[in-house]
Amino acid sequence: QAVFVTRGRTAAAVWKCFKPAGDKRGGVLRFLSREEPVQANAEVVIVHRQTNVNLSSDAKVSDGTDFGTEWEACCYNATGIGKRECLGGEFNGYTTADTIALCELEQNKFVFVTAQSPEDAVEFRSLPPPLTPEGLVQRVLDVIKRRGSQSVRSLNRSFKIMSRGHSRMHREDLKDGLQRYDVHVSSEDFAILLNYFDADGDGTVSVSEFMLALRGEINERRLDLIHQAYGVLDKSGDGMVTAKDVEAAYDTSSHPKVMSGEWTHAECVKEFMKLWDTQEADGIITLSEWEEYYRDISAGIDNDDEFELLIRNAWHISGGKGAAENSANTRVLVVHSDGSQEVVEIKDDLGLDLQDFAMMKERLVRQGVADIADIKLSGEV
């Protein structure tokens, strides 16, 4: 019979302790010791109440783990052939014939060990912390992130579809949605997680509250970059960015699947646009919707530099330092009238036709480059 750890407080998780029936009077002593406190550092037999089978562990069956040597445990009555007499009904006020019991072997004997000094009682093992609702949320996030940086956004969209646009969804639907994303935890862990978000016990969970807990807070550096990216598209500053604007400006060249050849530019744009609530080309994407999108994306990226590079390259935002420095903007060779040359980044190159010399020159002049005699692209150098 398998033995496992559970948080469920059910009859299946209840055990009883008895003195072993090992010596000549062991059976009698065990009977008389019922209801007495369990003594530390003394041998006991631990019995599963529901099945009345002893806990067993064989010293010959061990395994090396991160915590040292561990021994396998199961439920099994390891008994010898000798029998001991046990009293049958004296506690009930009448005399009965003696009953007999088999003697437990060493596999069934355990000791609750106490420290010999306060120093010995100090915990030195590096055990994982107790699982909390916050810890379960982090475990869920870790699993989802393995599906890619846009996985949190995809999950958010799925929840909105499953909830049919309502702000709350049934807890079982939430569980089903997570399992579709390969989040498999025990029923007890799911209960801890869902009870945490279903505080009033009405059987529903707020989608926004769950996603907020999953994504966590976003730092100012990332939020500023999100606003910069929106400003690149919202030239007039009136909050009128359309899905068509986004599709036209989105640079897919640095996307891993485009770089690997798995997706074309058109396929990448198509997948990108599926993640927006606004599916019409002329639909307005507000700043709050833009923020929500990138909060989802941010949750799947641990490193701030990686997130900054993603934003800068996707929307051609010049700048950044080190690993976060923009690498997507067009670089050209500017030839001056005296013959000198310099490589210059065109800081505002979204929608720029690289065959339009006049437009490239205008944008370079706008950013302070003077005395431009000629402009050459990398293939012409």
C-alpha positions as CSV (number, residue, x, y, z in Angstrom):
1,Q,0.0,0.0,0.0
2,A,1.5,3.3,-1.1
3,V,2.1,6.1,1.4
4,F,2.2,9.7,0.3
5,V,2.0,13.2,1.8
6,T,-1.2,15.1,1.6
7,R,-2.8,18.3,3.0
8,G,-6.2,16.8,3.0
9,R,-7.6,16.3,6.5
10,T,-9.5,13.1,5.8
11,A,-9.8,9.7,7.4
12,A,-7.2,8.5,4.9
13,A,-4.6,10.8,6.6
14,V,-5.1,9.6,10.2
15,W,-2.5,7.3,12.0
16,K,-2.4,5.7,15.4
17,C,0.7,4.9,17.5
18,F,1.1,1.7,19.6
19,K,3.9,0.2,21.6
20,P,5.5,-2.8,19.8
21,A,4.4,-6.3,20.8
22,G,8.0,-7.4,20.8
23,D,8.9,-8.9,24.2
24,K,7.2,-11.4,26.5
25,R,4.7,-8.9,27.9
26,G,4.7,-6.6,24.9
27,G,1.1,-7.4,23.9
28,V,-0.2,-6.6,27.4
29,L,1.8,-3.4,27.7
30,R,0.6,-2.2,24.3
31,F,-3.0,-2.8,25.4
32,L,-2.5,-1.0,28.7
33,S,-0.8,2.0,27.1
34,R,-3.8,3.0,24.9
35,E,-4.7,6.7,25.3
36,E,-1.3,7.4,26.9
37,P,1.0,10.2,25.4
38,V,3.5,8.9,22.8
39,Q,6.9,8.9,24.4
40,A,9.8,10.5,22.4
41,N,12.9,8.4,21.7
42,A,10.9,5.2,22.3
43,E,10.0,2.6,19.7
44,V,6.4,2.8,18.4
45,V,4.4,1.1,15.7
46,I,2.5,3.6,13.5
47,V,-0.8,2.1,12.2
48,H,-3.0,3.5,9.4
49,R,-6.4,3.9,11.0
50,Q,-8.5,3.4,7.9
51,T,-6.8,0.1,6.8
52,N,-5.2,-1.0,10.1
53,V,-1.9,-1.7,8.4
54,N,1.5,-0.8,9.8
55,L,3.8,1.9,8.4
56,S,6.9,0.1,7.1
57,S,10.3,1.0,6.0
58,D,13.2,-1.3,5.2
59,A,16.7,-0.1,5.9
60,K,17.9,-2.0,2.9
61,V,15.8,0.0,0.5
62,S,17.3,3.6,0.3
63,D,17.9,6.3,-2.3
64,G,20.3,9.2,-2.4
65,T,18.6,12.6,-2.8
66,D,19.4,16.3,-2.4
67,F,18.5,15.9,1.2
68,G,20.8,12.9,1.8
69,T,19.9,9.3,2.1
70,E,16.2,8.6,2.2
71,W,14.3,5.4,2.8
72,E,11.2,4.2,1.0
73,A,8.0,4.0,3.1
74,C,4.8,2.0,2.6
75,C,2.1,0.2,4.5
76,Y,3.0,-3.4,5.3
77,N,2.6,-5.7,8.3
78,A,6.2,-7.0,8.8
79,T,5.7,-9.6,11.5
80,G,7.5,-12.6,12.9
81,I,6.1,-16.0,13.6
82,G,6.2,-15.6,17.4
83,K,2.9,-14.5,19.1
84,R,2.3,-12.6,22.3
85,E,-0.7,-12.6,24.6
86,C,-2.8,-9.5,24.7
87,L,-5.6,-8.6,27.1
88,G,-9.0,-8.4,25.4
89,G,-11.6,-6.6,27.5
90,E,-10.4,-5.6,31.0
91,F,-10.9,-1.9,30.3
92,N,-14.6,-2.7,29.8
93,G,-14.9,-4.1,33.3
94,Y,-15.0,-7.8,32.6
95,T,-12.5,-10.5,32.2
96,T,-11.9,-12.1,28.8
97,A,-9.6,-14.7,27.5
98,D,-6.2,-13.5,26.4
99,T,-5.9,-12.8,22.7
100,I,-2.7,-13.3,20.7
101,A,-0.7,-10.9,18.4
102,L,2.1,-11.4,16.0
103,C,5.3,-9.5,16.9
104,E,6.3,-6.6,14.6
105,L,9.7,-6.8,13.0
106,E,12.2,-3.9,12.8
107,Q,10.6,-2.6,9.5
108,N,7.5,-1.6,11.5
109,K,9.3,0.1,14.4
110,F,9.8,3.9,14.4
111,V,11.1,6.5,16.9
112,F,10.1,10.1,17.3
113,V,13.5,11.6,18.0
114,T,14.0,14.7,20.0
115,A,17.2,16.8,20.2
116,Q,19.7,16.1,23.0
117,S,20.5,19.9,23.2
118,P,19.0,23.2,22.0
119,E,21.9,23.4,19.4
120,D,20.8,20.0,17.9
121,A,17.3,21.3,17.5
122,V,18.4,24.0,15.0
123,E,17.1,23.2,11.5
124,F,20.1,23.0,9.1
125,R,18.4,21.5,6.0
126,S,17.6,23.7,3.1
127,L,14.0,22.7,2.7
128,P,11.6,24.3,0.3
129,P,9.2,26.8,1.9
130,P,5.6,25.8,2.6
131,L,3.5,26.1,-0.5
132,T,1.3,29.2,-0.3
133,P,-1.3,30.6,-2.8
134,E,1.5,33.1,-3.9
135,G,3.9,30.1,-4.4
136,L,1.3,28.3,-6.4
137,V,0.7,31.4,-8.6
138,Q,4.5,31.5,-9.2
139,R,4.5,27.8,-10.1
140,V,1.6,28.4,-12.6
141,L,3.6,31.3,-14.1
142,D,6.8,29.3,-14.5
143,V,4.9,26.6,-16.4
144,I,3.1,29.0,-18.7
145,K,6.3,31.0,-19.4
146,R,7.9,27.8,-21.0
147,R,5.4,28.3,-23.8
148,G,7.0,31.6,-24.9
149,S,7.0,35.3,-24.1
150,Q,3.4,35.7,-25.4
151,S,2.0,32.8,-23.5
152,V,0.6,34.9,-20.6
153,R,-1.2,37.1,-23.2
154,S,-2.6,34.0,-24.9
155,L,-3.9,32.7,-21.5
156,N,-5.5,36.1,-20.8
157,R,-7.3,36.0,-24.1
158,S,-8.5,32.4,-23.5
159,F,-9.9,33.3,-20.1
160,K,-11.8,36.3,-21.6
161,I,-13.3,34.0,-24.3
162,M,-14.2,31.3,-21.7
163,S,-15.9,33.9,-19.5
164,R,-17.8,35.2,-22.5
165,G,-16.7,38.7,-21.7
166,H,-17.8,38.7,-18.1
167,S,-15.5,39.9,-15.3
168,R,-15.7,36.6,-13.4
169,M,-15.6,32.9,-14.4
170,H,-16.5,29.7,-12.7
171,R,-13.6,28.2,-10.7
172,E,-13.8,24.9,-12.6
173,D,-13.5,26.8,-15.9
174,L,-10.4,28.5,-14.6
175,K,-9.0,25.1,-13.6
176,D,-9.8,23.7,-17.0
177,G,-8.2,26.7,-18.8
178,L,-4.9,26.3,-16.8
179,Q,-4.8,22.5,-17.5
180,R,-5.0,23.3,-21.2
181,Y,-1.8,25.2,-20.8
182,D,-0.1,22.2,-19.2
183,V,-0.5,23.5,-15.7
184,H,-1.0,20.2,-13.8
185,V,-1.0,20.4,-10.0
186,S,-2.9,18.2,-7.5
187,S,-6.6,18.8,-6.7
188,E,-5.6,19.9,-3.3
189,D,-3.2,22.6,-4.6
190,F,-5.8,23.7,-7.1
191,A,-8.3,24.0,-4.1
192,I,-5.8,26.2,-2.2
193,L,-5.3,28.4,-5.3
194,L,-8.9,28.8,-6.2
195,N,-10.1,29.3,-2.6
196,Y,-7.6,32.2,-2.4
197,F,-9.2,33.9,-5.4
198,D,-12.7,32.8,-4.5
199,A,-12.7,34.6,-1.1
200,D,-16.4,35.0,-0.9
201,G,-17.1,31.3,-1.7
202,D,-19.5,32.0,-4.5
203,G,-17.7,29.6,-6.9
204,T,-16.4,32.2,-9.2
205,V,-13.0,33.9,-9.7
206,S,-12.3,37.4,-10.9
207,V,-10.3,37.1,-14.2
208,S,-8.6,40.5,-13.7
209,E,-7.6,39.7,-10.1
210,F,-6.1,36.3,-11.2
211,M,-4.2,37.9,-14.1
212,L,-2.9,40.7,-11.9
213,A,-1.6,38.1,-9.4
214,L,-0.1,36.1,-12.2
215,R,1.6,39.0,-13.9
216,G,2.7,40.8,-10.7
217,E,3.7,44.5,-10.6
218,I,5.5,46.1,-13.5
219,N,8.5,48.4,-12.7
220,E,8.7,52.0,-13.9
221,R,11.5,51.2,-16.4
222,R,9.2,48.8,-18.3
223,L,6.2,51.0,-18.0
224,D,8.0,54.0,-19.4
225,L,9.1,51.9,-22.4
226,I,5.5,50.7,-23.0
227,H,4.4,54.4,-23.1
228,Q,7.3,55.3,-25.4
229,A,6.2,52.6,-27.8
230,Y,2.6,53.8,-27.8
231,G,3.9,57.4,-28.5
232,V,5.7,56.2,-31.6
233,L,2.4,55.1,-33.1
234,D,0.2,57.9,-31.6
235,K,1.9,60.8,-33.4
236,S,-0.9,63.3,-32.6
237,G,-1.1,62.2,-29.0
238,D,-4.9,61.9,-29.1
239,G,-5.0,58.2,-28.2
240,M,-6.2,57.2,-31.7
241,V,-3.9,54.3,-32.5
242,T,-5.6,51.7,-34.8
243,A,-5.0,48.0,-35.2
244,K,-4.0,48.9,-38.8
245,D,-1.4,51.3,-37.6
246,V,0.1,48.7,-35.3
247,E,0.2,46.0,-38.0
248,A,1.9,48.4,-40.5
249,A,4.6,49.5,-38.0
250,Y,5.3,46.1,-36.3
251,D,8.9,45.0,-37.1
252,T,9.1,41.2,-37.0
253,S,12.8,40.9,-38.1
254,S,14.0,40.2,-34.5
255,H,11.3,37.7,-33.6
256,P,12.9,34.3,-32.9
257,K,10.5,32.4,-35.1
258,V,11.1,34.8,-38.0
259,M,14.8,34.6,-37.5
260,S,14.7,30.8,-37.5
261,G,12.6,30.7,-40.7
262,E,9.6,29.0,-39.0
263,W,7.4,32.1,-39.7
264,T,7.3,34.6,-42.5
265,H,6.8,38.3,-41.7
266,A,3.1,38.0,-42.7
267,E,2.6,34.9,-40.4
268,C,4.2,36.7,-37.5
269,V,2.1,39.7,-37.9
270,K,-1.0,37.5,-38.2
271,E,-0.2,35.7,-34.9
272,F,0.6,39.1,-33.2
273,M,-2.7,40.6,-34.2
274,K,-4.6,37.6,-32.8
275,L,-3.6,38.6,-29.4
276,W,-5.4,41.9,-29.4
277,D,-9.0,42.4,-28.3
278,T,-9.5,44.8,-31.2
279,Q,-9.6,42.6,-34.3
280,E,-11.0,45.2,-36.8
281,A,-8.3,47.1,-38.8
282,D,-9.9,50.4,-37.9
283,G,-10.5,49.5,-34.3
284,I,-9.0,51.8,-31.7
285,I,-6.3,50.5,-29.4
286,T,-6.3,52.7,-26.3
287,L,-3.3,53.3,-24.0
288,S,-4.9,51.1,-21.3
289,E,-5.3,48.2,-23.8
290,W,-1.7,48.8,-24.9
291,E,-0.5,48.7,-21.3
292,E,-2.5,45.5,-20.6
293,Y,-1.1,43.8,-23.6
294,Y,2.5,44.5,-22.6
295,R,1.9,43.7,-18.9
296,D,1.0,40.2,-20.2
297,I,4.2,40.1,-22.3
298,S,6.3,41.5,-19.4
299,A,5.2,38.6,-17.2
300,G,6.9,36.1,-19.5
301,I,10.2,38.0,-19.6
302,D,12.4,38.0,-16.4
303,N,15.2,40.2,-17.6
304,D,14.6,44.0,-17.8
305,D,17.3,44.3,-20.6
306,E,15.6,41.6,-22.7
307,F,12.2,43.3,-22.3
308,E,13.7,46.7,-23.2
309,L,15.4,45.3,-26.3
310,L,12.1,43.6,-27.4
311,I,10.3,47.0,-27.1
312,R,13.0,49.0,-28.8
313,N,13.5,46.7,-31.7
314,A,9.8,46.0,-32.3
315,W,8.9,49.7,-32.5
316,H,12.2,51.1,-33.6
317,I,12.9,53.2,-30.5
318,S,16.4,54.4,-30.6
319,G,18.7,54.2,-27.6
320,G,19.4,51.7,-24.9
321,K,22.7,50.6,-23.3
322,G,24.6,47.4,-23.4
323,A,22.4,44.3,-24.0
324,A,19.3,46.6,-24.3
325,E,20.7,48.8,-27.1
326,N,18.4,49.1,-30.2
327,S,19.7,47.0,-33.1
328,A,16.7,47.2,-35.5
329,N,16.9,50.8,-36.6
330,T,18.4,51.5,-40.0
331,R,22.1,52.4,-40.1
332,V,23.4,54.3,-43.1
333,L,26.8,55.6,-44.3
334,V,26.6,59.4,-44.5
335,V,29.1,61.0,-46.9
336,H,29.9,64.7,-46.2
337,S,31.0,67.3,-48.8
338,D,34.6,67.1,-47.7
339,G,34.7,63.3,-48.3
340,S,34.5,62.3,-44.7
341,Q,32.1,59.5,-43.7
342,E,30.2,58.3,-40.7
343,V,27.7,55.6,-39.9
344,V,24.5,57.1,-38.6
345,E,21.4,55.5,-37.1
346,I,18.1,56.9,-38.5
347,K,16.3,57.3,-35.2
348,D,12.9,57.7,-36.8
349,D,12.7,55.1,-39.5
350,L,9.2,53.6,-39.1
351,G,7.5,53.5,-42.5
352,L,10.7,54.8,-44.2
353,D,11.3,53.8,-47.8
354,L,15.0,53.1,-48.0
355,Q,14.9,54.0,-51.7
356,D,13.7,57.5,-50.9
357,F,16.9,59.5,-50.6
358,A,15.1,62.8,-49.9
359,M,13.1,61.4,-47.0
360,M,16.1,59.7,-45.4
361,K,18.0,63.0,-45.7
362,E,15.1,64.9,-44.2
363,R,14.9,62.6,-41.2
364,L,18.7,62.7,-40.6
365,V,18.7,66.5,-40.8
366,R,15.8,66.5,-38.3
367,Q,17.9,64.7,-35.8
368,G,20.9,67.0,-36.3
369,V,23.0,65.5,-39.0
370,A,24.4,68.3,-41.3
371,D,26.3,68.6,-44.6
372,I,24.9,65.4,-46.1
373,A,26.4,64.9,-49.6
374,D,25.4,61.3,-50.1
375,I,23.8,58.4,-48.2
376,K,24.7,54.8,-48.8
377,L,23.0,51.7,-47.4
378,S,25.0,48.8,-46.1
379,G,24.8,46.8,-49.3
380,E,26.2,49.8,-51.3
381,V,29.3,50.3,-49.0
